[in-house]
Amino acid sequence: MKLLLRCDHALQAAHFANALAAAGIRCEVRNTTLAGAIGDIPWLECAPQLWLLDDLDEYRARELLNDLTRQVAGPPWRCTSCGEQLEPQFGACWKCGAPRPA
C-alpha cells in the first residue's frame, strides 16, 4: 500500500476515490473522522488520506487526479435550449440538461 494523497476534506477524498475506482484503480480512504482532533494531533495526521492498494497504480492514479483537478480554460457559454449562462467546465446545462453545443 502507498499513500497517494492527503485531501482537504472527506468529501474530496471520497470523490477522488470514486474516480479512481471507476478507472479500475483500487484504493482506500483513511482518516475521515479525525478532523475534530486537529490541534491535539498535527493536521497532516488528521487529514483524510487516499491510499493505493497496489503501488504499481501510482502513475495512472496521479495522471487521473491531475486531469480531475486541471482548470478548464475558455469562455462561458449560453445554453441554446433555456438560455442559462454557464461556466466553461460544464459539458451540459445544469438547469435543463441540454448538452453543450460543439
CNS distance restraints for C-alpha pairs under 8 A (distance, minus, plus):
assign (resid   1 and name CA) (resid  51 and name CA) 6.53 0.50 0.50
assign (resid   1 and name CA) (resid  52 and name CA) 5.51 0.50 0.50
assign (resid   1 and name CA) (resid  53 and name CA) 4.65 0.50 0.50
assign (resid   1 and name CA) (resid  54 and name CA) 5.80 0.50 0.50
assign (resid   1 and name CA) (resid  55 and name CA) 6.00 0.50 0.50
assign (resid   2 and name CA) (resid  51 and name CA) 5.47 0.50 0.50
assign (resid   2 and name CA) (resid  52 and name CA) 5.20 0.50 0.50
assign (resid   2 and name CA) (resid  53 and name CA) 6.79 0.50 0.50
assign (resid   2 and name CA) (resid  54 and name CA) 7.33 0.50 0.50
assign (resid   2 and name CA) (resid  55 and name CA) 5.78 0.50 0.50
assign (resid   3 and name CA) (resid  49 and name CA) 7.10 0.50 0.50
assign (resid   3 and name CA) (resid  50 and name CA) 6.18 0.50 0.50
assign (resid   3 and name CA) (resid  51 and name CA) 4.46 0.50 0.50
assign (resid   3 and name CA) (resid  52 and name CA) 6.37 0.50 0.50
assign (resid   4 and name CA) (resid  49 and name CA) 7.59 0.50 0.50
assign (resid   4 and name CA) (resid  50 and name CA) 5.59 0.50 0.50
assign (resid   4 and name CA) (resid  51 and name CA) 5.36 0.50 0.50
assign (resid   4 and name CA) (resid  52 and name CA) 6.31 0.50 0.50
assign (resid   4 and name CA) (resid  58 and name CA) 7.25 0.50 0.50
assign (resid   4 and name CA) (resid  62 and name CA) 7.93 0.50 0.50
assign (resid   5 and name CA) (resid  49 and name CA) 5.77 0.50 0.50
assign (resid   5 and name CA) (resid  50 and name CA) 5.20 0.50 0.50
assign (resid   5 and name CA) (resid  51 and name CA) 7.17 0.50 0.50
assign (resid   6 and name CA) (resid  13 and name CA) 7.98 0.50 0.50
assign (resid   6 and name CA) (resid  44 and name CA) 7.55 0.50 0.50
assign (resid   6 and name CA) (resid  47 and name CA) 6.02 0.50 0.50
assign (resid   6 and name CA) (resid  48 and name CA) 5.78 0.50 0.50
assign (resid   6 and name CA) (resid  49 and name CA) 4.48 0.50 0.50
assign (resid   6 and name CA) (resid  50 and name CA) 6.35 0.50 0.50
assign (resid   7 and name CA) (resid  12 and name CA) 6.35 0.50 0.50
assign (resid   7 and name CA) (resid  13 and name CA) 5.72 0.50 0.50
assign (resid   7 and name CA) (resid  47 and name CA) 6.16 0.50 0.50
assign (resid   7 and name CA) (resid  48 and name CA) 5.37 0.50 0.50
assign (resid   7 and name CA) (resid  49 and name CA) 6.06 0.50 0.50
assign (resid   7 and name CA) (resid  50 and name CA) 7.57 0.50 0.50
assign (resid   8 and name CA) (resid  12 and name CA) 6.81 0.50 0.50
assign (resid   8 and name CA) (resid  13 and name CA) 7.87 0.50 0.50
assign (resid   8 and name CA) (resid  47 and name CA) 6.53 0.50 0.50
assign (resid   8 and name CA) (resid  48 and name CA) 7.04 0.50 0.50
assign (resid   9 and name CA) (resid  13 and name CA) 6.56 0.50 0.50
assign (resid   9 and name CA) (resid  32 and name CA) 7.75 0.50 0.50
assign (resid   9 and name CA) (resid  47 and name CA) 6.89 0.50 0.50
assign (resid   9 and name CA) (resid  48 and name CA) 6.12 0.50 0.50
assign (resid  10 and name CA) (resid  14 and name CA) 6.12 0.50 0.50
assign (resid  10 and name CA) (resid  32 and name CA) 5.39 0.50 0.50
assign (resid  10 and name CA) (resid  48 and name CA) 5.71 0.50 0.50
assign (resid  11 and name CA) (resid  15 and name CA) 6.15 0.50 0.50
assign (resid  12 and name CA) (resid  16 and name CA) 6.23 0.50 0.50
assign (resid  13 and name CA) (resid  17 and name CA) 6.07 0.50 0.50
assign (resid  13 and name CA) (resid  29 and name CA) 6.55 0.50 0.50
assign (resid  13 and name CA) (resid  48 and name CA) 6.44 0.50 0.50
assign (resid  13 and name CA) (resid  49 and name CA) 6.90 0.50 0.50
assign (resid  13 and name CA) (resid  50 and name CA) 6.41 0.50 0.50
assign (resid  14 and name CA) (resid  18 and name CA) 6.09 0.50 0.50
assign (resid  14 and name CA) (resid  29 and name CA) 6.97 0.50 0.50
assign (resid  15 and name CA) (resid  19 and name CA) 6.31 0.50 0.50
assign (resid  16 and name CA) (resid  20 and name CA) 6.19 0.50 0.50
assign (resid  16 and name CA) (resid  65 and name CA) 7.10 0.50 0.50
assign (resid  17 and name CA) (resid  21 and name CA) 6.07 0.50 0.50
assign (resid  17 and name CA) (resid  27 and name CA) 6.48 0.50 0.50
assign (resid  17 and name CA) (resid  28 and name CA) 7.13 0.50 0.50
assign (resid  17 and name CA) (resid  29 and name CA) 6.98 0.50 0.50
assign (resid  17 and name CA) (resid  50 and name CA) 7.09 0.50 0.50
assign (resid  18 and name CA) (resid  22 and name CA) 6.15 0.50 0.50
assign (resid  19 and name CA) (resid  23 and name CA) 6.48 0.50 0.50
assign (resid  20 and name CA) (resid  24 and name CA) 6.44 0.50 0.50
assign (resid  20 and name CA) (resid  25 and name CA) 5.07 0.50 0.50
assign (resid  20 and name CA) (resid  26 and name CA) 6.96 0.50 0.50
assign (resid  20 and name CA) (resid  27 and name CA) 7.36 0.50 0.50
assign (resid  20 and name CA) (resid  61 and name CA) 6.62 0.50 0.50
assign (resid  20 and name CA) (resid  64 and name CA) 7.41 0.50 0.50
assign (resid  21 and name CA) (resid  25 and name CA) 5.07 0.50 0.50
assign (resid  21 and name CA) (resid  26 and name CA) 5.76 0.50 0.50
assign (resid  21 and name CA) (resid  27 and name CA) 7.19 0.50 0.50
assign (resid  25 and name CA) (resid  52 and name CA) 7.71 0.50 0.50
assign (resid  25 and name CA) (resid  57 and name CA) 6.60 0.50 0.50
assign (resid  25 and name CA) (resid  61 and name CA) 7.10 0.50 0.50
assign (resid  26 and name CA) (resid  52 and name CA) 6.24 0.50 0.50
assign (resid  26 and name CA) (resid  53 and name CA) 5.68 0.50 0.50
assign (resid  26 and name CA) (resid  54 and name CA) 7.15 0.50 0.50
assign (resid  27 and name CA) (resid  50 and name CA) 6.80 0.50 0.50
assign (resid  27 and name CA) (resid  51 and name CA) 5.38 0.50 0.50
assign (resid  27 and name CA) (resid  52 and name CA) 4.35 0.50 0.50
assign (resid  27 and name CA) (resid  53 and name CA) 5.22 0.50 0.50
assign (resid  27 and name CA) (resid  54 and name CA) 7.98 0.50 0.50
assign (resid  28 and name CA) (resid  50 and name CA) 5.82 0.50 0.50
assign (resid  28 and name CA) (resid  51 and name CA) 5.10 0.50 0.50
assign (resid  28 and name CA) (resid  52 and name CA) 6.51 0.50 0.50
assign (resid  28 and name CA) (resid  53 and name CA) 7.18 0.50 0.50
assign (resid  29 and name CA) (resid  48 and name CA) 6.86 0.50 0.50
assign (resid  29 and name CA) (resid  49 and name CA) 5.63 0.50 0.50
assign (resid  29 and name CA) (resid  50 and name CA) 4.74 0.50 0.50
assign (resid  29 and name CA) (resid  51 and name CA) 6.30 0.50 0.50
assign (resid  30 and name CA) (resid  48 and name CA) 5.68 0.50 0.50
assign (resid  30 and name CA) (resid  49 and name CA) 5.04 0.50 0.50
assign (resid  30 and name CA) (resid  50 and name CA) 6.45 0.50 0.50
assign (resid  30 and name CA) (resid  51 and name CA) 7.50 0.50 0.50
assign (resid  31 and name CA) (resid  45 and name CA) 7.96 0.50 0.50
assign (resid  31 and name CA) (resid  46 and name CA) 6.12 0.50 0.50
assign (resid  31 and name CA) (resid  47 and name CA) 6.27 0.50 0.50
assign (resid  31 and name CA) (resid  48 and name CA) 4.60 0.50 0.50
assign (resid  31 and name CA) (resid  49 and name CA) 6.13 0.50 0.50
assign (resid  32 and name CA) (resid  47 and name CA) 7.40 0.50 0.50
assign (resid  32 and name CA) (resid  48 and name CA) 5.06 0.50 0.50
assign (resid  32 and name CA) (resid  49 and name CA) 7.81 0.50 0.50
assign (resid  34 and name CA) (resid  38 and name CA) 7.22 0.50 0.50
assign (resid  34 and name CA) (resid  46 and name CA) 5.04 0.50 0.50
assign (resid  34 and name CA) (resid  47 and name CA) 7.20 0.50 0.50
assign (resid  34 and name CA) (resid  48 and name CA) 7.93 0.50 0.50
assign (resid  35 and name CA) (resid  46 and name CA) 5.83 0.50 0.50
assign (resid  35 and name CA) (resid  47 and name CA) 6.90 0.50 0.50
assign (resid  37 and name CA) (resid  41 and name CA) 5.76 0.50 0.50
assign (resid  37 and name CA) (resid  46 and name CA) 6.94 0.50 0.50
assign (resid  38 and name CA) (resid  42 and name CA) 6.17 0.50 0.50
assign (resid  38 and name CA) (resid  43 and name CA) 5.62 0.50 0.50
assign (resid  38 and name CA) (resid  46 and name CA) 6.27 0.50 0.50
assign (resid  39 and name CA) (resid  43 and name CA) 7.23 0.50 0.50
assign (resid  41 and name CA) (resid  45 and name CA) 6.65 0.50 0.50
assign (resid  41 and name CA) (resid  46 and name CA) 6.73 0.50 0.50
assign (resid  42 and name CA) (resid  46 and name CA) 6.55 0.50 0.50
assign (resid  43 and name CA) (resid  47 and name CA) 5.93 0.50 0.50
assign (resid  52 and name CA) (resid  57 and name CA) 7.22 0.50 0.50
assign (resid  52 and name CA) (resid  58 and name CA) 7.23 0.50 0.50
assign (resid  54 and name CA) (resid  58 and name CA) 7.75 0.50 0.50
assign (resid  57 and name CA) (resid  61 and name CA) 6.00 0.50 0.50
assign (resid  58 and name CA) (resid  62 and name CA) 6.07 0.50 0.50
assign (resid  59 and name CA) (resid  63 and name CA) 6.26 0.50 0.50
assign (resid  60 and name CA) (resid  64 and name CA) 6.19 0.50 0.50
assign (resid  61 and name CA) (resid  65 and name CA) 6.19 0.50 0.50
assign (resid  62 and name CA) (resid  66 and name CA) 6.05 0.50 0.50
assign (resid  63 and name CA) (resid  67 and name CA) 6.29 0.50 0.50
assign (resid  64 and name CA) (resid  68 and name CA) 6.28 0.50 0.50
assign (resid  65 and name CA) (resid  69 and name CA) 6.21 0.50 0.50
assign (resid  66 and name CA) (resid  70 and name CA) 5.97 0.50 0.50
assign (resid  72 and name CA) (resid  88 and name CA) 6.51 0.50 0.50
assign (resid  72 and name CA) (resid  89 and name CA) 5.44 0.50 0.50
assign (resid  73 and name CA) (resid  88 and name CA) 6.73 0.50 0.50
assign (resid  73 and name CA) (resid  89 and name CA) 7.73 0.50 0.50
assign (resid  74 and name CA) (resid  88 and name CA) 5.76 0.50 0.50
assign (resid  75 and name CA) (resid  87 and name CA) 7.33 0.50 0.50
assign (resid  75 and name CA) (resid  88 and name CA) 5.82 0.50 0.50
assign (resid  76 and name CA) (resid  85 and name CA) 6.96 0.50 0.50
assign (resid  76 and name CA) (resid  86 and name CA) 5.56 0.50 0.50
assign (resid  76 and name CA) (resid  87 and name CA) 4.52 0.50 0.50
assign (resid  76 and name CA) (resid  88 and name CA) 4.84 0.50 0.50
assign (resid  77 and name CA) (resid  85 and name CA) 5.92 0.50 0.50
assign (resid  77 and name CA) (resid  86 and name CA) 5.30 0.50 0.50
assign (resid  77 and name CA) (resid  87 and name CA) 6.45 0.50 0.50
assign (resid  77 and name CA) (resid  88 and name CA) 6.52 0.50 0.50
assign (resid  78 and name CA) (resid  83 and name CA) 5.66 0.50 0.50
assign (resid  78 and name CA) (resid  84 and name CA) 5.57 0.50 0.50
assign (resid  78 and name CA) (resid  85 and name CA) 4.52 0.50 0.50
assign (resid  78 and name CA) (resid  86 and name CA) 5.97 0.50 0.50
assign (resid  79 and name CA) (resid  83 and name CA) 4.77 0.50 0.50
assign (resid  79 and name CA) (resid  84 and name CA) 5.25 0.50 0.50
assign (resid  79 and name CA) (resid  85 and name CA) 6.53 0.50 0.50
assign (resid  79 and name CA) (resid  86 and name CA) 7.35 0.50 0.50
assign (resid  79 and name CA) (resid  93 and name CA) 6.29 0.50 0.50
assign (resid  79 and name CA) (resid  98 and name CA) 7.24 0.50 0.50
assign (resid  79 and name CA) (resid 100 and name CA) 6.89 0.50 0.50
assign (resid  79 and name CA) (resid 101 and name CA) 7.96 0.50 0.50
assign (resid  80 and name CA) (resid 101 and name CA) 7.74 0.50 0.50
assign (resid  81 and name CA) (resid  96 and name CA) 7.60 0.50 0.50
assign (resid  81 and name CA) (resid  98 and name CA) 6.65 0.50 0.50
assign (resid  82 and name CA) (resid  95 and name CA) 7.90 0.50 0.50
assign (resid  82 and name CA) (resid  96 and name CA) 6.83 0.50 0.50
assign (resid  84 and name CA) (resid  93 and name CA) 7.38 0.50 0.50
assign (resid  84 and name CA) (resid  95 and name CA) 7.22 0.50 0.50
assign (resid  86 and name CA) (resid  90 and name CA) 6.87 0.50 0.50
assign (resid  86 and name CA) (resid  93 and name CA) 7.04 0.50 0.50
assign (resid  90 and name CA) (resid  94 and name CA) 7.87 0.50 0.50
assign (resid  90 and name CA) (resid 100 and name CA) 7.67 0.50 0.50
assign (resid  91 and name CA) (resid  99 and name CA) 6.16 0.50 0.50
assign (resid  91 and name CA) (resid 100 and name CA) 5.23 0.50 0.50
assign (resid  92 and name CA) (resid  97 and name CA) 5.66 0.50 0.50
assign (resid  92 and name CA) (resid  98 and name CA) 5.51 0.50 0.50
assign (resid  92 and name CA) (resid  99 and name CA) 4.14 0.50 0.50
assign (resid  92 and name CA) (resid 100 and name CA) 4.98 0.50 0.50
assign (resid  93 and name CA) (resid  97 and name CA) 4.73 0.50 0.50
assign (resid  93 and name CA) (resid  98 and name CA) 5.29 0.50 0.50
assign (resid  93 and name CA) (resid  99 and name CA) 6.30 0.50 0.50
assign (resid  93 and name CA) (resid 100 and name CA) 6.87 0.50 0.50
